[in-house]
Amino acid sequence: MPGKMMRKENLPTKTCAACGRPFAWRKKWARDWDNVRFCSDRCRGQKAGKGPGKG
Ligand SMILES: [Zn+2]
């Protein structure tokens, strides 16, 4: 059978802009996935300035 196997886990993934870890699509992001940049609210709440590197 030609074609690709469609797996249920075939979800899109992104890399968190705050912690740099990959994360997978979530239903709660269904309508906002394009704008999602962080793996969690915690990362989203991180402000530049504190932490490694110079802000
Ligand atoms: Zn993160």
mmCIF file of the protein (N, C-alpha, C, O) and its ligand, coordinates in Angstrom:
data_MODEL
# 
_entry.id   MODEL 
# 
loop_
_entity.id 
_entity.type 
_entity.pdbx_number_of_molecules 
1 polymer     1 
2 non-polymer 1 
# 
_entity_poly.entity_id                      1 
_entity_poly.type                           'polypeptide(L)' 
_entity_poly.nstd_linkage                   no 
_entity_poly.nstd_monomer                   no 
_entity_poly.pdbx_seq_one_letter_code       MPGKMMRKENLPTKTCAACGRPFAWRKKWARDWDNVRFCSDRCRGQKAGKGPGKG 
_entity_poly.pdbx_seq_one_letter_code_can   MPGKMMRKENLPTKTCAACGRPFAWRKKWARDWDNVRFCSDRCRGQKAGKGPGKG 
_entity_poly.pdbx_strand_id                 A 
# 
loop_
_entity_poly_seq.entity_id 
_entity_poly_seq.num 
_entity_poly_seq.mon_id 
_entity_poly_seq.hetero 
1 1  MET n 
1 2  PRO n 
1 3  GLY n 
1 4  LYS n 
1 5  MET n 
1 6  MET n 
1 7  ARG n 
1 8  LYS n 
1 9  GLU n 
1 10 ASN n 
1 11 LEU n 
1 12 PRO n 
1 13 THR n 
1 14 LYS n 
1 15 THR n 
1 16 CYS n 
1 17 ALA n 
1 18 ALA n 
1 19 CYS n 
1 20 GLY n 
1 21 ARG n 
1 22 PRO n 
1 23 PHE n 
1 24 ALA n 
1 25 TRP n 
1 26 ARG n 
1 27 LYS n 
1 28 LYS n 
1 29 TRP n 
1 30 ALA n 
1 31 ARG n 
1 32 ASP n 
1 33 TRP n 
1 34 ASP n 
1 35 ASN n 
1 36 VAL n 
1 37 ARG n 
1 38 PHE n 
1 39 CYS n 
1 40 SER n 
1 41 ASP n 
1 42 ARG n 
1 43 CYS n 
1 44 ARG n 
1 45 GLY n 
1 46 GLN n 
1 47 LYS n 
1 48 ALA n 
1 49 GLY n 
1 50 LYS n 
1 51 GLY n 
1 52 PRO n 
1 53 GLY n 
1 54 LYS n 
1 55 GLY n 
# 
loop_
_struct_asym.id 
_struct_asym.entity_id 
A 1 
B 2 
# 
loop_
_chem_comp.id 
_chem_comp.type 
_chem_comp.mon_nstd_flag 
ALA 'L-peptide linking' y 
ARG 'L-peptide linking' y 
ASN 'L-peptide linking' y 
ASP 'L-peptide linking' y 
CYS 'L-peptide linking' y 
GLN 'L-peptide linking' y 
GLU 'L-peptide linking' y 
GLY 'peptide linking'   y 
LEU 'L-peptide linking' y 
LYS 'L-peptide linking' y 
MET 'L-peptide linking' y 
PHE 'L-peptide linking' y 
PRO 'L-peptide linking' y 
SER 'L-peptide linking' y 
THR 'L-peptide linking' y 
TRP 'L-peptide linking' y 
VAL 'L-peptide linking' y 
ZN  non-polymer         . 
# 
_pdbx_entity_nonpoly.entity_id   2 
_pdbx_entity_nonpoly.name        ? 
_pdbx_entity_nonpoly.comp_id     ZN 
# 
_pdbx_nonpoly_scheme.asym_id         B 
_pdbx_nonpoly_scheme.entity_id       2 
_pdbx_nonpoly_scheme.mon_id          ZN 
_pdbx_nonpoly_scheme.ndb_seq_num     1 
_pdbx_nonpoly_scheme.pdb_seq_num     101 
_pdbx_nonpoly_scheme.auth_seq_num    101 
_pdbx_nonpoly_scheme.pdb_mon_id      ZN 
_pdbx_nonpoly_scheme.auth_mon_id     ZN 
_pdbx_nonpoly_scheme.pdb_strand_id   A 
_pdbx_nonpoly_scheme.pdb_ins_code    . 
# 
loop_
_atom_site.group_PDB 
_atom_site.id 
_atom_site.type_symbol 
_atom_site.label_atom_id 
_atom_site.label_alt_id 
_atom_site.label_comp_id 
_atom_site.label_asym_id 
_atom_site.label_entity_id 
_atom_site.label_seq_id 
_atom_site.pdbx_PDB_ins_code 
_atom_site.Cartn_x 
_atom_site.Cartn_y 
_atom_site.Cartn_z 
_atom_site.occupancy 
_atom_site.B_iso_or_equiv 
_atom_site.pdbx_formal_charge 
_atom_site.auth_seq_id 
_atom_site.auth_comp_id 
_atom_site.auth_asym_id 
_atom_site.auth_atom_id 
_atom_site.pdbx_PDB_model_num 
ATOM   1   N  N  . MET A 1 1  ? 0.837  -1.209 0.000  1.00 0.00 ? 1   MET A N  1 
ATOM   2   C  CA . MET A 1 1  ? 0.000  0.000  0.000  1.00 0.00 ? 1   MET A CA 1 
ATOM   3   C  C  . MET A 1 1  ? 0.869  1.254  0.000  1.00 0.00 ? 1   MET A C  1 
ATOM   4   O  O  . MET A 1 1  ? 1.609  1.512  0.949  1.00 0.00 ? 1   MET A O  1 
ATOM   5   N  N  . PRO A 1 2  ? 0.770  2.000  -1.038 1.00 0.00 ? 2   PRO A N  1 
ATOM   6   C  CA . PRO A 1 2  ? 1.554  3.242  -1.079 1.00 0.00 ? 2   PRO A CA 1 
ATOM   7   C  C  . PRO A 1 2  ? 0.994  4.287  -0.131 1.00 0.00 ? 2   PRO A C  1 
ATOM   8   O  O  . PRO A 1 2  ? -0.134 4.172  0.348  1.00 0.00 ? 2   PRO A O  1 
ATOM   9   N  N  . GLY A 1 3  ? 1.790  5.296  0.130  1.00 0.00 ? 3   GLY A N  1 
ATOM   10  C  CA . GLY A 1 3  ? 1.323  6.353  1.023  1.00 0.00 ? 3   GLY A CA 1 
ATOM   11  C  C  . GLY A 1 3  ? 1.976  6.254  2.392  1.00 0.00 ? 3   GLY A C  1 
ATOM   12  O  O  . GLY A 1 3  ? 2.660  5.284  2.716  1.00 0.00 ? 3   GLY A O  1 
ATOM   13  N  N  . LYS A 1 4  ? 1.748  7.257  3.154  1.00 0.00 ? 4   LYS A N  1 
ATOM   14  C  CA . LYS A 1 4  ? 2.341  7.291  4.492  1.00 0.00 ? 4   LYS A CA 1 
ATOM   15  C  C  . LYS A 1 4  ? 1.348  6.798  5.527  1.00 0.00 ? 4   LYS A C  1 
ATOM   16  O  O  . LYS A 1 4  ? 0.131  6.904  5.374  1.00 0.00 ? 4   LYS A O  1 
ATOM   17  N  N  . MET A 1 5  ? 1.906  6.274  6.547  1.00 0.00 ? 5   MET A N  1 
ATOM   18  C  CA . MET A 1 5  ? 1.069  5.865  7.660  1.00 0.00 ? 5   MET A CA 1 
ATOM   19  C  C  . MET A 1 5  ? 0.740  7.093  8.510  1.00 0.00 ? 5   MET A C  1 
ATOM   20  O  O  . MET A 1 5  ? 1.622  7.840  8.933  1.00 0.00 ? 5   MET A O  1 
ATOM   21  N  N  . MET A 1 6  ? -0.522 7.266  8.735  1.00 0.00 ? 6   MET A N  1 
ATOM   22  C  CA . MET A 1 6  ? -0.914 8.398  9.567  1.00 0.00 ? 6   MET A CA 1 
ATOM   23  C  C  . MET A 1 6  ? -1.022 7.962  11.019 1.00 0.00 ? 6   MET A C  1 
ATOM   24  O  O  . MET A 1 6  ? -1.869 7.156  11.403 1.00 0.00 ? 6   MET A O  1 
ATOM   25  N  N  . ARG A 1 7  ? -0.152 8.518  11.778 1.00 0.00 ? 7   ARG A N  1 
ATOM   26  C  CA . ARG A 1 7  ? -0.197 8.142  13.198 1.00 0.00 ? 7   ARG A CA 1 
ATOM   27  C  C  . ARG A 1 7  ? -0.959 9.193  13.991 1.00 0.00 ? 7   ARG A C  1 
ATOM   28  O  O  . ARG A 1 7  ? -0.997 10.370 13.634 1.00 0.00 ? 7   ARG A O  1 
ATOM   29  N  N  . LYS A 1 8  ? -1.535 8.750  15.024 1.00 0.00 ? 8   LYS A N  1 
ATOM   30  C  CA . LYS A 1 8  ? -2.320 9.668  15.833 1.00 0.00 ? 8   LYS A CA 1 
ATOM   31  C  C  . LYS A 1 8  ? -1.396 10.638 16.576 1.00 0.00 ? 8   LYS A C  1 
ATOM   32  O  O  . LYS A 1 8  ? -1.792 11.744 16.945 1.00 0.00 ? 8   LYS A O  1 
ATOM   33  N  N  . GLU A 1 9  ? -0.170 10.195 16.782 1.00 0.00 ? 9   GLU A N  1 
ATOM   34  C  CA . GLU A 1 9  ? 0.762  11.067 17.495 1.00 0.00 ? 9   GLU A CA 1 
ATOM   35  C  C  . GLU A 1 9  ? 1.462  12.024 16.543 1.00 0.00 ? 9   GLU A C  1 
ATOM   36  O  O  . GLU A 1 9  ? 2.416  12.709 16.912 1.00 0.00 ? 9   GLU A O  1 
ATOM   37  N  N  . ASN A 1 10 ? 0.975  12.056 15.329 1.00 0.00 ? 10  ASN A N  1 
ATOM   38  C  CA . ASN A 1 10 ? 1.612  12.919 14.340 1.00 0.00 ? 10  ASN A CA 1 
ATOM   39  C  C  . ASN A 1 10 ? 1.208  14.379 14.554 1.00 0.00 ? 10  ASN A C  1 
ATOM   40  O  O  . ASN A 1 10 ? 0.592  15.004 13.691 1.00 0.00 ? 10  ASN A O  1 
ATOM   41  N  N  . LEU A 1 11 ? 1.561  14.888 15.687 1.00 0.00 ? 11  LEU A N  1 
ATOM   42  C  CA . LEU A 1 11 ? 1.211  16.262 16.006 1.00 0.00 ? 11  LEU A CA 1 
ATOM   43  C  C  . LEU A 1 11 ? 2.373  17.188 15.696 1.00 0.00 ? 11  LEU A C  1 
ATOM   44  O  O  . LEU A 1 11 ? 3.537  16.797 15.786 1.00 0.00 ? 11  LEU A O  1 
ATOM   45  N  N  . PRO A 1 12 ? 2.045  18.419 15.332 1.00 0.00 ? 12  PRO A N  1 
ATOM   46  C  CA . PRO A 1 12 ? 3.108  19.389 15.086 1.00 0.00 ? 12  PRO A CA 1 
ATOM   47  C  C  . PRO A 1 12 ? 3.827  19.745 16.375 1.00 0.00 ? 12  PRO A C  1 
ATOM   48  O  O  . PRO A 1 12 ? 3.259  19.678 17.465 1.00 0.00 ? 12  PRO A O  1 
ATOM   49  N  N  . THR A 1 13 ? 5.063  20.117 16.229 1.00 0.00 ? 13  THR A N  1 
ATOM   50  C  CA . THR A 1 13 ? 5.833  20.477 17.412 1.00 0.00 ? 13  THR A CA 1 
ATOM   51  C  C  . THR A 1 13 ? 6.529  21.816 17.189 1.00 0.00 ? 13  THR A C  1 
ATOM   52  O  O  . THR A 1 13 ? 6.737  22.251 16.056 1.00 0.00 ? 13  THR A O  1 
ATOM   53  N  N  . LYS A 1 14 ? 6.875  22.445 18.284 1.00 0.00 ? 14  LYS A N  1 
ATOM   54  C  CA . LYS A 1 14 ? 7.614  23.695 18.241 1.00 0.00 ? 14  LYS A CA 1 
ATOM   55  C  C  . LYS A 1 14 ? 8.660  23.670 19.331 1.00 0.00 ? 14  LYS A C  1 
ATOM   56  O  O  . LYS A 1 14 ? 8.680  22.789 20.190 1.00 0.00 ? 14  LYS A O  1 
ATOM   57  N  N  . THR A 1 15 ? 9.521  24.657 19.268 1.00 0.00 ? 15  THR A N  1 
ATOM   58  C  CA . THR A 1 15 ? 10.524 24.781 20.319 1.00 0.00 ? 15  THR A CA 1 
ATOM   59  C  C  . THR A 1 15 ? 10.197 25.996 21.176 1.00 0.00 ? 15  THR A C  1 
ATOM   60  O  O  . THR A 1 15 ? 9.976  27.094 20.665 1.00 0.00 ? 15  THR A O  1 
ATOM   61  N  N  . CYS A 1 16 ? 10.171 25.786 22.455 1.00 0.00 ? 16  CYS A N  1 
ATOM   62  C  CA . CYS A 1 16 ? 9.829  26.862 23.372 1.00 0.00 ? 16  CYS A CA 1 
ATOM   63  C  C  . CYS A 1 16 ? 10.870 27.979 23.281 1.00 0.00 ? 16  CYS A C  1 
ATOM   64  O  O  . CYS A 1 16 ? 12.077 27.735 23.307 1.00 0.00 ? 16  CYS A O  1 
ATOM   65  N  N  . ALA A 1 17 ? 10.375 29.190 23.177 1.00 0.00 ? 17  ALA A N  1 
ATOM   66  C  CA . ALA A 1 17 ? 11.273 30.337 23.033 1.00 0.00 ? 17  ALA A CA 1 
ATOM   67  C  C  . ALA A 1 17 ? 11.893 30.726 24.365 1.00 0.00 ? 17  ALA A C  1 
ATOM   68  O  O  . ALA A 1 17 ? 12.827 31.526 24.418 1.00 0.00 ? 17  ALA A O  1 
ATOM   69  N  N  . ALA A 1 18 ? 11.371 30.159 25.430 1.00 0.00 ? 18  ALA A N  1 
ATOM   70  C  CA . ALA A 1 18 ? 11.886 30.522 26.745 1.00 0.00 ? 18  ALA A CA 1 
ATOM   71  C  C  . ALA A 1 18 ? 12.879 29.479 27.263 1.00 0.00 ? 18  ALA A C  1 
ATOM   72  O  O  . ALA A 1 18 ? 13.996 29.819 27.654 1.00 0.00 ? 18  ALA A O  1 
ATOM   73  N  N  . CYS A 1 19 ? 12.470 28.222 27.264 1.00 0.00 ? 19  CYS A N  1 
ATOM   74  C  CA . CYS A 1 19 ? 13.325 27.182 27.831 1.00 0.00 ? 19  CYS A CA 1 
ATOM   75  C  C  . CYS A 1 19 ? 14.028 26.376 26.748 1.00 0.00 ? 19  CYS A C  1 
ATOM   76  O  O  . CYS A 1 19 ? 14.948 25.612 27.040 1.00 0.00 ? 19  CYS A O  1 
ATOM   77  N  N  . GLY A 1 20 ? 13.598 26.543 25.494 1.00 0.00 ? 20  GLY A N  1 
ATOM   78  C  CA . GLY A 1 20 ? 14.281 25.888 24.387 1.00 0.00 ? 20  GLY A CA 1 
ATOM   79  C  C  . GLY A 1 20 ? 13.946 24.422 24.234 1.00 0.00 ? 20  GLY A C  1 
ATOM   80  O  O  . GLY A 1 20 ? 14.595 23.718 23.460 1.00 0.00 ? 20  GLY A O  1 
ATOM   81  N  N  . ARG A 1 21 ? 12.969 23.959 24.941 1.00 0.00 ? 21  ARG A N  1 
ATOM   82  C  CA . ARG A 1 21 ? 12.590 22.556 24.849 1.00 0.00 ? 21  ARG A CA 1 
ATOM   83  C  C  . ARG A 1 21 ? 11.454 22.391 23.837 1.00 0.00 ? 21  ARG A C  1 
ATOM   84  O  O  . ARG A 1 21 ? 10.603 23.268 23.689 1.00 0.00 ? 21  ARG A O  1 
ATOM   85  N  N  . PRO A 1 22 ? 11.457 21.258 23.150 1.00 0.00 ? 22  PRO A N  1 
ATOM   86  C  CA . PRO A 1 22 ? 10.387 20.998 22.194 1.00 0.00 ? 22  PRO A CA 1 
ATOM   87  C  C  . PRO A 1 22 ? 9.088  20.640 22.897 1.00 0.00 ? 22  PRO A C  1 
ATOM   88  O  O  . PRO A 1 22 ? 9.083  19.979 23.936 1.00 0.00 ? 22  PRO A O  1 
ATOM   89  N  N  . PHE A 1 23 ? 8.005  21.084 22.317 1.00 0.00 ? 23  PHE A N  1 
ATOM   90  C  CA . PHE A 1 23 ? 6.712  20.723 22.867 1.00 0.00 ? 23  PHE A CA 1 
ATOM   91  C  C  . PHE A 1 23 ? 5.738  20.457 21.734 1.00 0.00 ? 23  PHE A C  1 
ATOM   92  O  O  . PHE A 1 23 ? 5.890  20.972 20.627 1.00 0.00 ? 23  PHE A O  1 
ATOM   93  N  N  . ALA A 1 24 ? 4.748  19.651 22.028 1.00 0.00 ? 24  ALA A N  1 
ATOM   94  C  CA . ALA A 1 24 ? 3.811  19.215 20.991 1.00 0.00 ? 24  ALA A CA 1 
ATOM   95  C  C  . ALA A 1 24 ? 2.515  19.996 21.074 1.00 0.00 ? 24  ALA A C  1 
ATOM   96  O  O  . ALA A 1 24 ? 2.180  20.631 22.074 1.00 0.00 ? 24  ALA A O  1 
ATOM   97  N  N  . TRP A 1 25 ? 1.825  19.909 19.981 1.00 0.00 ? 25  TRP A N  1 
ATOM   98  C  CA . TRP A 1 25 ? 0.537  20.596 19.847 1.00 0.00 ? 25  TRP A CA 1 
ATOM   99  C  C  . TRP A 1 25 ? -0.423 20.189 20.959 1.00 0.00 ? 25  TRP A C  1 
ATOM   100 O  O  . TRP A 1 25 ? -0.489 19.029 21.363 1.00 0.00 ? 25  TRP A O  1 
ATOM   101 N  N  . ARG A 1 26 ? -1.148 21.165 21.427 1.00 0.00 ? 26  ARG A N  1 
ATOM   102 C  CA . ARG A 1 26 ? -2.161 20.877 22.443 1.00 0.00 ? 26  ARG A CA 1 
ATOM   103 C  C  . ARG A 1 26 ? -3.510 21.379 21.950 1.00 0.00 ? 26  ARG A C  1 
ATOM   104 O  O  . ARG A 1 26 ? -3.609 22.338 21.184 1.00 0.00 ? 26  ARG A O  1 
ATOM   105 N  N  . LYS A 1 27 ? -4.522 20.704 22.412 1.00 0.00 ? 27  LYS A N  1 
ATOM   106 C  CA . LYS A 1 27 ? -5.859 21.075 21.963 1.00 0.00 ? 27  LYS A CA 1 
ATOM   107 C  C  . LYS A 1 27 ? -6.184 22.520 22.335 1.00 0.00 ? 27  LYS A C  1 
ATOM   108 O  O  . LYS A 1 27 ? -6.863 23.231 21.594 1.00 0.00 ? 27  LYS A O  1 
ATOM   109 N  N  . LYS A 1 28 ? -5.691 22.932 23.486 1.00 0.00 ? 28  LYS A N  1 
ATOM   110 C  CA . LYS A 1 28 ? -6.005 24.292 23.919 1.00 0.00 ? 28  LYS A CA 1 
ATOM   111 C  C  . LYS A 1 28 ? -5.363 25.330 23.019 1.00 0.00 ? 28  LYS A C  1 
ATOM   112 O  O  . LYS A 1 28 ? -5.706 26.511 23.070 1.00 0.00 ? 28  LYS A O  1 
ATOM   113 N  N  . TRP A 1 29 ? -4.418 24.875 22.185 1.00 0.00 ? 29  TRP A N  1 
ATOM   114 C  CA . TRP A 1 29 ? -3.764 25.802 21.264 1.00 0.00 ? 29  TRP A CA 1 
ATOM   115 C  C  . TRP A 1 29 ? -4.338 25.683 19.855 1.00 0.00 ? 29  TRP A C  1 
ATOM   116 O  O  . TRP A 1 29 ? -3.830 26.291 18.913 1.00 0.00 ? 29  TRP A O  1 
ATOM   117 N  N  . ALA A 1 30 ? -5.382 24.907 19.724 1.00 0.00 ? 30  ALA A N  1 
ATOM   118 C  CA . ALA A 1 30 ? -5.922 24.587 18.400 1.00 0.00 ? 30  ALA A CA 1 
ATOM   119 C  C  . ALA A 1 30 ? -6.104 25.836 17.542 1.00 0.00 ? 30  ALA A C  1 
ATOM   120 O  O  . ALA A 1 30 ? -5.771 25.842 16.357 1.00 0.00 ? 30  ALA A O  1 
ATOM   121 N  N  . ARG A 1 31 ? -6.621 26.864 18.139 1.00 0.00 ? 31  ARG A N  1 
ATOM   122 C  CA . ARG A 1 31 ? -6.911 28.069 17.351 1.00 0.00 ? 31  ARG A CA 1 
ATOM   123 C  C  . ARG A 1 31 ? -5.821 29.114 17.478 1.00 0.00 ? 31  ARG A C  1 
ATOM   124 O  O  . ARG A 1 31 ? -5.906 30.193 16.891 1.00 0.00 ? 31  ARG A O  1 
ATOM   125 N  N  . ASP A 1 32 ? -4.815 28.793 18.237 1.00 0.00 ? 32  ASP A N  1 
ATOM   126 C  CA . ASP A 1 32 ? -3.785 29.796 18.500 1.00 0.00 ? 32  ASP A CA 1 
ATOM   127 C  C  . ASP A 1 32 ? -2.390 29.262 18.221 1.00 0.00 ? 32  ASP A C  1 
ATOM   128 O  O  . ASP A 1 32 ? -1.390 29.895 18.559 1.00 0.00 ? 32  ASP A O  1 
ATOM   129 N  N  . TRP A 1 33 ? -2.335 28.096 17.605 1.00 0.00 ? 33  TRP A N  1 
ATOM   130 C  CA . TRP A 1 33 ? -1.060 27.406 17.443 1.00 0.00 ? 33  TRP A CA 1 
ATOM   131 C  C  . TRP A 1 33 ? -0.024 28.274 16.730 1.00 0.00 ? 33  TRP A C  1 
ATOM   132 O  O  . TRP A 1 33 ? 1.164  28.224 17.049 1.00 0.00 ? 33  TRP A O  1 
ATOM   133 N  N  . ASP A 1 34 ? -0.475 29.050 15.785 1.00 0.00 ? 34  ASP A N  1 
ATOM   134 C  CA . ASP A 1 34 ? 0.456  29.889 15.031 1.00 0.00 ? 34  ASP A CA 1 
ATOM   135 C  C  . ASP A 1 34 ? 1.182  30.877 15.936 1.00 0.00 ? 34  ASP A C  1 
ATOM   136 O  O  . ASP A 1 34 ? 2.321  31.260 15.669 1.00 0.00 ? 34  ASP A O  1 
ATOM   137 N  N  . ASN A 1 35 ? 0.520  31.276 16.990 1.00 0.00 ? 35  ASN A N  1 
ATOM   138 C  CA . ASN A 1 35 ? 1.101  32.290 17.856 1.00 0.00 ? 35  ASN A CA 1 
ATOM   139 C  C  . ASN A 1 35 ? 1.771  31.699 19.089 1.00 0.00 ? 35  ASN A C  1 
ATOM   140 O  O  . ASN A 1 35 ? 2.395  32.412 19.876 1.00 0.00 ? 35  ASN A O  1 
ATOM   141 N  N  . VAL A 1 36 ? 1.634  30.406 19.243 1.00 0.00 ? 36  VAL A N  1 
ATOM   142 C  CA . VAL A 1 36 ? 2.221  29.780 20.417 1.00 0.00 ? 36  VAL A CA 1 
ATOM   143 C  C  . VAL A 1 36 ? 3.736  29.736 20.289 1.00 0.00 ? 36  VAL A C  1 
ATOM   144 O  O  . VAL A 1 36 ? 4.266  29.258 19.286 1.00 0.00 ? 36  VAL A O  1 
ATOM   145 N  N  . ARG A 1 37 ? 4.417  30.224 21.284 1.00 0.00 ? 37  ARG A N  1 
ATOM   146 C  CA . ARG A 1 37 ? 5.878  30.218 21.257 1.00 0.00 ? 37  ARG A CA 1 
ATOM   147 C  C  . ARG A 1 37 ? 6.467  29.602 22.511 1.00 0.00 ? 37  ARG A C  1 
ATOM   148 O  O  . ARG A 1 37 ? 7.671  29.358 22.587 1.00 0.00 ? 37  ARG A O  1 
ATOM   149 N  N  . PHE A 1 38 ? 5.628  29.356 23.477 1.00 0.00 ? 38  PHE A N  1 
ATOM   150 C  CA . PHE A 1 38 ? 6.125  28.851 24.747 1.00 0.00 ? 38  PHE A CA 1 
ATOM   151 C  C  . PHE A 1 38 ? 5.398  27.573 25.132 1.00 0.00 ? 38  PHE A C  1 
ATOM   152 O  O  . PHE A 1 38 ? 4.225  27.387 24.808 1.00 0.00 ? 38  PHE A O  1 
ATOM   153 N  N  . CYS A 1 39 ? 6.107  26.701 25.826 1.00 0.00 ? 39  CYS A N  1 
ATOM   154 C  CA . CYS A 1 39 ? 5.560  25.399 26.153 1.00 0.00 ? 39  CYS A CA 1 
ATOM   155 C  C  . CYS A 1 39 ? 4.548  25.487 27.287 1.00 0.00 ? 39  CYS A C  1 
ATOM   156 O  O  . CYS A 1 39 ? 3.726  24.587 27.459 1.00 0.00 ? 39  CYS A O  1 
ATOM   157 N  N  . SER A 1 40 ? 4.602  26.547 28.044 1.00 0.00 ? 40  SER A N  1 
ATOM   158 C  CA . SER A 1 40 ? 3.707  26.651 29.180 1.00 0.00 ? 40  SER A CA 1 
ATOM   159 C  C  . SER A 1 40 ? 3.501  28.110 29.558 1.00 0.00 ? 40  SER A C  1 
ATOM   160 O  O  . SER A 1 40 ? 4.223  29.003 29.116 1.00 0.00 ? 40  SER A O  1 
ATOM   161 N  N  . ASP A 1 41 ? 2.498  28.312 30.384 1.00 0.00 ? 41  ASP A N  1 
ATOM   162 C  CA . ASP A 1 41 ? 2.236  29.677 30.824 1.00 0.00 ? 41  ASP A CA 1 
ATOM   163 C  C  . ASP A 1 41 ? 3.428  30.208 31.615 1.00 0.00 ? 41  ASP A C  1 
ATOM   164 O  O  . ASP A 1 41 ? 3.719  31.404 31.610 1.00 0.00 ? 41  ASP A O  1 
ATOM   165 N  N  . ARG A 1 42 ? 4.093  29.305 32.278 1.00 0.00 ? 42  ARG A N  1 
ATOM   166 C  CA . ARG A 1 42 ? 5.225  29.714 33.086 1.00 0.00 ? 42  ARG A CA 1 
ATOM   167 C  C  . ARG A 1 42 ? 6.318  30.312 32.190 1.00 0.00 ? 42  ARG A C  1 
ATOM   168 O  O  . ARG A 1 42 ? 6.893  31.358 32.495 1.00 0.00 ? 42  ARG A O  1 
ATOM   169 N  N  . CYS A 1 43 ? 6.583  29.625 31.090 1.00 0.00 ? 43  CYS A N  1 
ATOM   170 C  CA . CYS A 1 43 ? 7.602  30.119 30.165 1.00 0.00 ? 43  CYS A CA 1 
ATOM   171 C  C  . CYS A 1 43 ? 7.110  31.401 29.495 1.00 0.00 ? 43  CYS A C  1 
ATOM   172 O  O  . CYS A 1 43 ? 7.886  32.330 29.268 1.00 0.00 ? 43  CYS A O  1 
ATOM   173 N  N  . ARG A 1 44 ? 5.858  31.440 29.192 1.00 0.00 ? 44  ARG A N  1 
ATOM   174 C  CA . ARG A 1 44 ? 5.308  32.610 28.539 1.00 0.00 ? 44  ARG A CA 1 
ATOM   175 C  C  . ARG A 1 44 ? 5.436  33.838 29.444 1.00 0.00 ? 44  ARG A C  1 
ATOM   176 O  O  . ARG A 1 44 ? 5.604  34.966 28.982 1.00 0.00 ? 44  ARG A O  1 
ATOM   177 N  N  . GLY A 1 45 ? 5.348  33.571 30.763 1.00 0.00 ? 45  GLY A N  1 
ATOM   178 C  CA . GLY A 1 45 ? 5.399  34.680 31.694 1.00 0.00 ? 45  GLY A CA 1 
ATOM   179 C  C  . GLY A 1 45 ? 6.805  35.172 31.965 1.00 0.00 ? 45  GLY A C  1 
ATOM   180 O  O  . GLY A 1 45 ? 6.994  36.209 32.601 1.00 0.00 ? 45  GLY A O  1 
ATOM   181 N  N  . GLN A 1 46 ? 7.799  34.428 31.482 1.00 0.00 ? 46  GLN A N  1 
ATOM   182 C  CA . GLN A 1 46 ? 9.178  34.838 31.719 1.00 0.00 ? 46  GLN A CA 1 
ATOM   183 C  C  . GLN A 1 46 ? 9.488  36.112 30.955 1.00 0.00 ? 46  GLN A C  1 
ATOM   184 O  O  . GLN A 1 46 ? 9.256  36.216 29.750 1.00 0.00 ? 46  GLN A O  1 
ATOM   185 N  N  . LYS A 1 47 ? 10.012 37.064 31.680 1.00 0.00 ? 47  LYS A N  1 
ATOM   186 C  CA . LYS A 1 47 ? 10.367 38.312 31.032 1.00 0.00 ? 47  LYS A CA 1 
ATOM   187 C  C  . LYS A 1 47 ? 11.860 38.360 30.790 1.00 0.00 ? 47  LYS A C  1 
ATOM   188 O  O  . LYS A 1 47 ? 12.651 37.833 31.572 1.00 0.00 ? 47  LYS A O  1 
ATOM   189 N  N  . ALA A 1 48 ? 12.223 38.988 29.718 1.00 0.00 ? 48  ALA A N  1 
ATOM   190 C  CA . ALA A 1 48 ? 13.644 39.126 29.415 1.00 0.00 ? 48  ALA A CA 1 
ATOM   191 C  C  . ALA A 1 48 ? 14.277 40.049 30.430 1.00 0.00 ? 48  ALA A C  1 
ATOM   192 O  O  . ALA A 1 48 ? 13.676 41.042 30.841 1.00 0.00 ? 48  ALA A O  1 
ATOM   193 N  N  . GLY A 1 49 ? 15.456 39.731 30.822 1.00 0.00 ? 49  GLY A N  1 
ATOM   194 C  CA . GLY A 1 49 ? 16.120 40.552 31.804 1.00 0.00 ? 49  GLY A CA 1 
ATOM   195 C  C  . GLY A 1 49 ? 16.725 39.692 32.897 1.00 0.00 ? 49  GLY A C  1 
ATOM   196 O  O  . GLY A 1 49 ? 17.932 39.711 33.140 1.00 0.00 ? 49  GLY A O  1 
ATOM   197 N  N  . LYS A 1 50 ? 15.847 38.936 33.550 1.00 0.00 ? 50  LYS A N  1 
ATOM   198 C  CA . LYS A 1 50 ? 16.383 38.037 34.566 1.00 0.00 ? 50  LYS A CA 1 
ATOM   199 C  C  . LYS A 1 50 ? 16.742 36.713 33.926 1.00 0.00 ? 50  LYS A C  1 
ATOM   200 O  O  . LYS A 1 50 ? 16.075 36.248 33.001 1.00 0.00 ? 50  LYS A O  1 
ATOM   201 N  N  . GLY A 1 51 ? 17.814 36.110 34.435 1.00 0.00 ? 51  GLY A N  1 
ATOM   202 C  CA . GLY A 1 51 ? 18.211 34.834 33.894 1.00 0.00 ? 51  GLY A CA 1 
ATOM   203 C  C  . GLY A 1 51 ? 19.540 34.946 33.167 1.00 0.00 ? 51  GLY A C  1 
ATOM   204 O  O  . GLY A 1 51 ? 20.208 35.979 33.210 1.00 0.00 ? 51  GLY A O  1 
ATOM   205 N  N  . PRO A 1 52 ? 19.907 33.859 32.498 1.00 0.00 ? 52  PRO A N  1 
ATOM   206 C  CA . PRO A 1 52 ? 21.184 33.817 31.784 1.00 0.00 ? 52  PRO A CA 1 
ATOM   207 C  C  . PRO A 1 52 ? 21.211 34.790 30.613 1.00 0.00 ? 52  PRO A C  1 
ATOM   208 O  O  . PRO A 1 52 ? 20.180 35.119 30.026 1.00 0.00 ? 52  PRO A O  1 
ATOM   209 N  N  . GLY A 1 53 ? 22.365 35.219 30.305 1.00 0.00 ? 53  GLY A N  1 
ATOM   210 C  CA . GLY A 1 53 ? 22.515 36.167 29.192 1.00 0.00 ? 53  GLY A CA 1 
ATOM   211 C  C  . GLY A 1 53 ? 22.202 37.566 29.660 1.00 0.00 ? 53  GLY A C  1 
ATOM   212 O  O  . GLY A 1 53 ? 21.654 37.776 30.742 1.00 0.00 ? 53  GLY A O  1 
ATOM   213 N  N  . LYS A 1 54 ? 22.562 38.516 28.823 1.00 0.00 ? 54  LYS A N  1 
ATOM   214 C  CA . LYS A 1 54 ? 22.281 39.889 29.185 1.00 0.00 ? 54  LYS A CA 1 
ATOM   215 C  C  . LYS A 1 54 ? 20.980 40.370 28.537 1.00 0.00 ? 54  LYS A C  1 
ATOM   216 O  O  . LYS A 1 54 ? 20.677 40.082 27.380 1.00 0.00 ? 54  LYS A O  1 
ATOM   217 N  N  . GLY A 1 55 ? 20.250 41.101 29.331 1.00 0.00 ? 55  GLY A N  1 
ATOM   218 C  CA . GLY A 1 55 ? 18.972 41.502 28.834 1.00 0.00 ? 55  GLY A CA 1 
ATOM   219 C  C  . GLY A 1 55 ? 19.015 42.930 28.420 1.00 0.00 ? 55  GLY A C  1 
ATOM   220 O  O  . GLY A 1 55 ? 18.008 43.470 27.962 1.00 0.00 ? 55  GLY A O  1 
HETATM 221 ZN ZN . ZN  B 2 .  ? 9.262  26.420 27.932 1.00 0.00 2 101 ZN  A ZN 1 
# 
